[in-house]
Amino acid sequence: MHNIMEILSLVLVSSLTIHFTQAADKHVYSYPYEFIFRDAKKTWWQARDDCRGFKAELVKVDSADITKMLVDNYAGDPHLWIGASDVVEGQWIWMDGSDASYDANWTHNQPDNYGGYEDYAIIFSNGKWGDLGGESLNTFVCQKGPVYSNMYELAFREEMLNWTDAKVECEKANETLAKIDSADLNSLITQNMQSKVNRWFGANDIELEGGWKWHDGTSVPFRGSTQYQKW
């Protein structure tokens, strides 16, 4: 295993982010959510980051009501980015790590993963879905509301550091290396990794060989444990 990897840190969202909306943006309120139709064409990753500037995420289309709302408020673009992706091919998940396959409403012959890189979902004006490569430029919809209220903010650092230095860098920013203690969080991290390089997280056995712990001193479950682990 290489001793230099990119950092993955985790911090509870607590600070105020001010994000200026464009006059052409459309805000739709459908209790208990706010949907922001962004009048800008961006890649999927840029769209994701843009939504997070609003403390929001790309829209989670998990009901007929949300599909109807999107169709009713369509601005005329060929398609919009939504929050589903399958970075792990065939495993479609939402931004919060939950399974998107049950919600999928694919149009004919979709998803086809054309060219081997179409890992991100779009929605057409008729409410059907398709898949595209993340570099495609499209408008998009952000969703604010309780579905994302308890999420952590993931900070994918691009510095190449050893584990100890990565830990120090996170602490300087009042963050910690990620504690991956649930399947949903593991899926969320996997979904949002733009590159395939390995990344550090918070588990270590520095004090005692084989005695794996998180940064907060709690034990990392061993292989075969009924608690969540991914050895």
CORNORQUI-V662347 format. One record per run of one state. SS is the DSSP state (H for helix, E for strand, C for the rest). FROM is the first residue (numbers start at 1). LEN is the number of residues. If there is no record, write none. Layout:
# CORNORQUI-V662347
<<SS FROM LEN> <SS FROM LEN>>
This chain:
# CORNORQUI-V662347
<<C 1 4> <E 5 8> <C 13 13> <E 26 5> <C 31 2> <E 33 10> <C 43 1> <H 44 9> <C 53 4> <E 57 2> <C 59 5> <H 64 9> <C 73 6> <E 79 7> <C 86 7> <E 93 1> <C 94 5> <E 99 1> <C 100 6> <E 106 1> <C 107 7> <H 114 3> <C 117 3> <E 120 5> <C 125 4> <E 129 4> <C 133 5> <E 138 7> <C 145 1> <H 146 3> <C 149 3> <E 152 10> <C 162 1> <H 163 10> <C 173 3> <E 176 2> <C 178 5> <H 183 10> <C 193 6> <E 199 2> <C 201 3> <E 204 1> <C 205 8> <E 213 1> <C 214 5> <E 219 1> <C 220 12>>
